Amino acid sequence: MGIEDANLAGLVHGGVVMKMCDEAAAIAAIRHCGKRVVTAGVDRMTFVDPVNVGELLTCSATVNAAWRTSMEVGVRVEAENPRTRERRHTSTAYMTMVALDDEAKPTAVPALIAETETEMRRQREAELRRANRLAEREQILEHRDA
Ligand SMILES: CC(C)(COP(=O)(O)OP(=O)(O)OC[C@H]1O[C@@H](n2cnc3c(N)ncnc32)[C@H](O)[C@@H]1OP(=O)(O)O)[C@@H](O)C(=O)NCCC(=O)NCCS
């Protein structure tokens, strides 16, 4: 990360990390569905440790679950001090990506077959985040109507 990525405190700006996560998530989603995608939402973004200028940032993205036209992608961000090669976890993000057809309309994506214990855990947790997000939306709409 360079000085152009820094905020006024001299640390890497969270927005720069978010952009990198968004790009990594889009690539993972495109590789899963073979179509163009858009970001429909960021379900969660945590910053667990600040990133310093001069560190190497790696974003690892996996499709955790696929529904009708949308997919949840989890992104793990790690910062490495290139001199010591010490790595640490700095952020996690969960994004919902939607596949689009040539008319820019949401289009079906292939099912995701979770095989390993980790893949099944990620799928379960993605289902929980989606259910919570939809339930929250319902509750907010109910309160608005009340
Ligand atoms: C995302 C978008 C395509 C959804 O369009 P829509 O008309 O609401 O489409 P639908 O109601 O058919 O929903 C399509 C899917 O998107 C999901 N979706 C829609 N809004 C969402 C949101 N805010 N968060 C998460 N998922 C969402 C729906 O759950 C649905 O998923 P499913 O088919 O797997 O069940 C549309 O809102 C859009 O184009 N948004 C702008 C995207 C953008 O510009 N992103 C930034 C740059 S990439």
The ligand as an SDF file (V2000), in Angstrom:
LIG
                    3D

 48 50  0  0  0  0  0  0  0  0999 V2000
  -28.7540   -5.3780   -7.5450 C   0  0  0  0  0  0  0  0  0  0  0  0
  -29.8560   -5.1500   -8.5700 C   0  0  0  0  0  0  0  0  0  0  0  0
  -29.4500   -5.7190   -9.9310 C   0  0  0  0  0  0  0  0  0  0  0  0
  -31.1090   -5.8990   -8.0470 C   0  0  0  0  0  0  0  0  0  0  0  0
  -32.1510   -5.5680   -8.9110 O   0  0  0  0  0  0  0  0  0  0  0  0
  -33.6930   -5.8590   -8.5270 P   0  0  0  0  0  0  0  0  0  0  0  0
  -34.5240   -5.2130   -9.5630 O   0  0  0  0  0  0  0  0  0  0  0  0
  -33.9110   -5.5270   -7.0850 O   0  0  0  0  0  0  0  0  0  0  0  0
  -33.7690   -7.3820   -8.7620 O   0  0  0  0  0  0  0  0  0  0  0  0
  -34.5380   -8.5150   -7.9770 P   0  0  0  0  0  0  0  0  0  0  0  0
  -35.5960   -7.9670   -7.0610 O   0  0  0  0  0  0  0  0  0  0  0  0
  -34.9390   -9.5320   -9.0150 O   0  0  0  0  0  0  0  0  0  0  0  0
  -33.3910   -9.1550   -7.0590 O   0  0  0  0  0  0  0  0  0  0  0  0
  -32.3420   -9.8540   -7.6600 C   0  0  0  0  0  0  0  0  0  0  0  0
  -31.4790  -10.4250   -6.5760 C   0  0  0  0  0  0  0  0  0  0  0  0
  -30.7960   -9.3530   -5.9210 O   0  0  0  0  0  0  0  0  0  0  0  0
  -30.9120   -9.5090   -4.5350 C   0  0  0  0  0  0  0  0  0  0  0  0
  -30.8850   -8.1870   -3.9430 N   0  0  0  0  0  0  0  0  0  0  0  0
  -31.5760   -7.0960   -4.3310 C   0  0  0  0  0  0  0  0  0  0  0  0
  -31.2830   -6.0600   -3.5220 N   0  0  0  0  0  0  0  0  0  0  0  0
  -30.4010   -6.5030   -2.6190 C   0  0  0  0  0  0  0  0  0  0  0  0
  -29.7160   -5.9060   -1.5220 C   0  0  0  0  0  0  0  0  0  0  0  0
  -29.8740   -4.6380   -1.1810 N   0  0  0  0  0  0  0  0  0  0  0  0
  -28.8630   -6.6690   -0.8090 N   0  0  0  0  0  0  0  0  0  0  0  0
  -28.6640   -7.9490   -1.1240 C   0  0  0  0  0  0  0  0  0  0  0  0
  -29.2840   -8.5880   -2.1550 N   0  0  0  0  0  0  0  0  0  0  0  0
  -30.1470   -7.8620   -2.8740 C   0  0  0  0  0  0  0  0  0  0  0  0
  -32.2540  -10.1920   -4.3240 C   0  0  0  0  0  0  0  0  0  0  0  0
  -32.3070  -10.8630   -3.0700 O   0  0  0  0  0  0  0  0  0  0  0  0
  -32.2490  -11.1740   -5.4800 C   0  0  0  0  0  0  0  0  0  0  0  0
  -31.4990  -12.3170   -5.1390 O   0  0  0  0  0  0  0  0  0  0  0  0
  -32.0000  -13.8160   -5.5310 P   0  0  0  0  0  0  0  0  0  0  0  0
  -32.4610  -13.7650   -6.9650 O   0  0  0  0  0  0  0  0  0  0  0  0
  -30.8020  -14.6720   -5.3890 O   0  0  0  0  0  0  0  0  0  0  0  0
  -33.0920  -14.1580   -4.5690 O   0  0  0  0  0  0  0  0  0  0  0  0
  -30.1950   -3.6160   -8.7270 C   0  0  0  0  0  0  0  0  0  0  0  0
  -30.6960   -3.1360   -7.5000 O   0  0  0  0  0  0  0  0  0  0  0  0
  -29.0080   -2.8000   -9.1680 C   0  0  0  0  0  0  0  0  0  0  0  0
  -28.6650   -2.7560  -10.3370 O   0  0  0  0  0  0  0  0  0  0  0  0
  -28.3750   -2.1060   -8.2010 N   0  0  0  0  0  0  0  0  0  0  0  0
  -27.1940   -1.2800   -8.5190 C   0  0  0  0  0  0  0  0  0  0  0  0
  -25.9220   -2.1290   -8.5030 C   0  0  0  0  0  0  0  0  0  0  0  0
  -24.7040   -1.2610   -8.5580 C   0  0  0  0  0  0  0  0  0  0  0  0
  -24.6880   -0.2550   -9.2390 O   0  0  0  0  0  0  0  0  0  0  0  0
  -23.6740   -1.6570   -7.7990 N   0  0  0  0  0  0  0  0  0  0  0  0
  -22.4690   -0.8640   -7.6510 C   0  0  0  0  0  0  0  0  0  0  0  0
  -21.5220   -0.9990   -8.7880 C   0  0  0  0  0  0  0  0  0  0  0  0
  -21.1470   -2.6670   -9.2400 S   0  0  0  0  0  0  0  0  0  0  0  0
  1  2  1  0
  2  3  1  0
  2  4  1  0
  2 36  1  0
  4  5  1  0
  5  6  1  0
  6  7  2  0
  6  8  1  0
  6  9  1  0
  9 10  1  0
 10 11  2  0
 10 12  1  0
 10 13  1  0
 13 14  1  0
 14 15  1  0
 15 16  1  0
 15 30  1  0
 16 17  1  0
 17 18  1  0
 17 28  1  0
 18 19  1  0
 18 27  1  0
 19 20  2  0
 20 21  1  0
 21 22  1  0
 21 27  2  0
 22 23  1  0
 22 24  2  0
 24 25  1  0
 25 26  2  0
 26 27  1  0
 28 29  1  0
 28 30  1  0
 30 31  1  0
 31 32  1  0
 32 33  2  0
 32 34  1  0
 32 35  1  0
 36 37  1  0
 36 38  1  0
 38 39  2  0
 38 40  1  0
 40 41  1  0
 41 42  1  0
 42 43  1  0
 43 44  2  0
 43 45  1  0
 45 46  1  0
 46 47  1  0
 47 48  1  0
M  END
$$$$
